Amino acid sequence: MFVKKKEAPAPLALAPLEQPRSVAPQAARPPVQAAAPSAASARAKAASLFTQGLTVRGDILGDVEAHIDCVVMGDVKVGKLIVGPNARIEGSIVAQAVEIHGLIIGSITAPAVRLYGTARVDGDITHEQLAMEPGAEFQGRSLKFRRAPQTAPAPTAPPQSQTQTQAAQPAPMTPSASQTPYNHMPH
């Protein structure tokens, strides 16, 4: 019923692609206006790839997805970061999402951080979500993002005398045993 026509092989790269021929003559067609690209038709941006054997001395900045599998001596600030198993980054990282397979020496700040089994991190991680697979090594502090509290306007109070102000101040707080370094207890 239908017969598929065999097409000629595609021309070599760098040669312009030919437009498909249509049955209707060109003169009979109305001109086509370029439509504004919609979100559904927009193509996804390709990730930036830094491969093994490369050494970057300096910062990497951009609102892109970056796959790093090399040595970076500088800060990295991108949209999404994937650190390959051969990567070593010596600097701070700021991203929306970070997946780590390699070595990081420095702080990491991202809402979502995932350490795979081959990951090694020496530095603090500030996050909303942190996932670690068995075998991942992490030396540093895990700090949760703190949302800024909504501040209400402070009520206005009449001025107090000096003795009332000193009596109203609370005693200085001392850190709990879990907050002091090495958990030393006073004797």
ChimeraX attribute file (.defattr): number of C-alpha atoms within 10 A of each C-alpha:
attribute: neighborCount
match mode: 1-to-1
recipient: residues
	/A:1	2
	/A:2	4
	/A:3	5
	/A:4	5
	/A:5	6
	/A:6	6
	/A:7	6
	/A:8	6
	/A:9	6
	/A:10	9
	/A:11	10
	/A:12	8
	/A:13	7
	/A:14	6
	/A:15	8
	/A:16	8
	/A:17	10
	/A:18	8
	/A:19	6
	/A:20	5
	/A:21	8
	/A:22	7
	/A:23	5
	/A:24	8
	/A:25	8
	/A:26	10
	/A:27	7
	/A:28	7
	/A:29	8
	/A:30	7
	/A:31	8
	/A:32	6
	/A:33	6
	/A:34	6
	/A:35	6
	/A:36	8
	/A:37	9
	/A:38	8
	/A:39	8
	/A:40	7
	/A:41	8
	/A:42	9
	/A:43	9
	/A:44	8
	/A:45	8
	/A:46	9
	/A:47	13
	/A:48	13
	/A:49	13
	/A:50	19
	/A:51	15
	/A:52	14
	/A:53	10
	/A:54	13
	/A:55	16
	/A:56	13
	/A:57	12
	/A:58	12
	/A:59	14
	/A:60	15
	/A:61	13
	/A:62	13
	/A:63	11
	/A:64	16
	/A:65	20
	/A:66	23
	/A:67	18
	/A:68	24
	/A:69	23
	/A:70	22
	/A:71	20
	/A:72	22
	/A:73	18
	/A:74	16
	/A:75	19
	/A:76	22
	/A:77	19
	/A:78	19
	/A:79	17
	/A:80	20
	/A:81	25
	/A:82	20
	/A:83	23
	/A:84	21
	/A:85	19
	/A:86	16
	/A:87	26
	/A:88	22
	/A:89	24
	/A:90	19
	/A:91	18
	/A:92	20
	/A:93	23
	/A:94	20
	/A:95	21
	/A:96	17
	/A:97	19
	/A:98	25
	/A:99	18
	/A:100	24
	/A:101	23
	/A:102	24
	/A:103	22
	/A:104	23
	/A:105	18
	/A:106	18
	/A:107	19
	/A:108	24
	/A:109	22
	/A:110	21
	/A:111	18
	/A:112	17
	/A:113	23
	/A:114	18
	/A:115	23
	/A:116	19
	/A:117	16
	/A:118	17
	/A:119	24
	/A:120	21
	/A:121	23
	/A:122	17
	/A:123	18
	/A:124	18
	/A:125	25
	/A:126	21
	/A:127	19
	/A:128	15
	/A:129	13
	/A:130	17
	/A:131	11
	/A:132	15
	/A:133	12
	/A:134	10
	/A:135	12
	/A:136	18
	/A:137	17
	/A:138	18
	/A:139	12
	/A:140	13
	/A:141	12
	/A:142	15
	/A:143	14
	/A:144	14
	/A:145	14
	/A:146	9
	/A:147	6
	/A:148	6
	/A:149	6
	/A:150	6
	/A:151	6
	/A:152	6
	/A:153	6
	/A:154	6
	/A:155	6
	/A:156	6
	/A:157	6
	/A:158	6
	/A:159	8
	/A:160	10
	/A:161	8
	/A:162	8
	/A:163	8
	/A:164	10
	/A:165	10
	/A:166	10
	/A:167	9
	/A:168	9
	/A:169	8
	/A:170	7
	/A:171	7
	/A:172	6
	/A:173	6
	/A:174	8
	/A:175	9
	/A:176	9
	/A:177	12
	/A:178	9
	/A:179	10
	/A:180	11
	/A:181	8
	/A:182	8
	/A:183	10
	/A:184	10
	/A:185	8
	/A:186	5
	/A:187	3
